[in-house]
Amino acid sequence: MAVMNENYCNLKESYLFSQIAAKVAAFVANNPDKKVIRMGIGDVTLPLAPAVVDAMKKAVEEMGVKETFRGYGPEQGYDFLHEALVRYYKEHGVELATDEIFISDGAKSDCGNITDIFNNANTILVPDPVYPVYVDTNIMCGRNIVYINGTPENNFLPMPDDSIKADVVYLCSPNNPTGAAYTKEQLEAWVAYALKNDAVILYDAAYESFVVDPAIPRSIYVVEGAKECAIELCSLSKTAGFTGTRCGYTVVPKALKRKAGNGQEMSLNKMWLRRQTTKFNGVPYIIQRGAEAVFSEQGQKECQEMLEFYRENAKIMMNTLTKKGIKFYGGVHSPYIWLQCPNGMGSWEFFDYLLEKLAIVGTPGAGFGKMGEGYLRLTAFGSREGTIEAMERIEKNL
Ligand code: MLT
């Protein structure tokens, strides 16, 4: 008799964004005449950069020619992409070796998959509000999860203290969902906490390219000691419009070592390589050539233009919210605007109000944890026309 994983009984019925998609689909079916503006899931709307498309086309051609065709690639990614990433990190003040970078199909998958190399007895620390993947994937393993609160008082940037007992810490900066970004000093405090407690930080840097202030770190490795305590997860989804194309990367430094349950010292880099070579066959060659082009001079120029476009959307949104006297966070180093629901409304109540009355889709803050109650997240990834229209609807009707 097959016995199933009972930890799944402890999960909510459905994944947050699937739940929202179902609600929106029902609304669209019942209101075919309404123009729905989607500012919910952080999905990009601009097409891939021309430099990326050209590189992919060239790679497709290579795949159709006997001499240049490629079958299985290295599970951890091709060296041409590792080398491009080593150069990119170097520009931001971080030295990495090519074999410390693992190419994947995105940060969401790696956030979940990385749980494989940790013992289930670990206590997991997550900030609340939080990207639900960190929580759900650890519930699936039956792990003990403790929370640290993000509040308006700490600008949604919770900090460690000695009372917190945790072995694995998830941090996301710039943050999903709040848009808040840690300073270098704040990250130093987290690194000091991890080193003191032999903990490991899982640092989600998927939104690093939105940082506009050079004083805000784009990688945790600018902090001394971080290579001894942190894994960094990153993605091209938001940086270069790869949400549908799928390509990300995870950095596991060779200096990162911890003991296994039997006392044996383990290299996390070797463990992750072993995990990936066993369970993953790598990202397609065509996609990796496209990803390489993101880091070329032309690719960077084109991707920066895309980021500027989304930043301008965020400015339009922030102007309207300011005019309406609605308190919000984020929007500067982030495509997300985290706003306080007006008139004391709850998150889902305001979500329903926005959808039913204004045909605007947001993401209820409560979906990111109990500290998100009373907040709602909007994204700046929409079209210019859609963003302006949504803000006009808000300006007139809220
Ligand atoms: C979000 O909307 O939070 C993100 O798009 C989800 C993701 O990146 O998986």
Residues whose N, C-alpha, C, O or C-beta is under 5 A from the ligand:
A	BS01	MLT	G40 I41 G42 D43 K108 N176
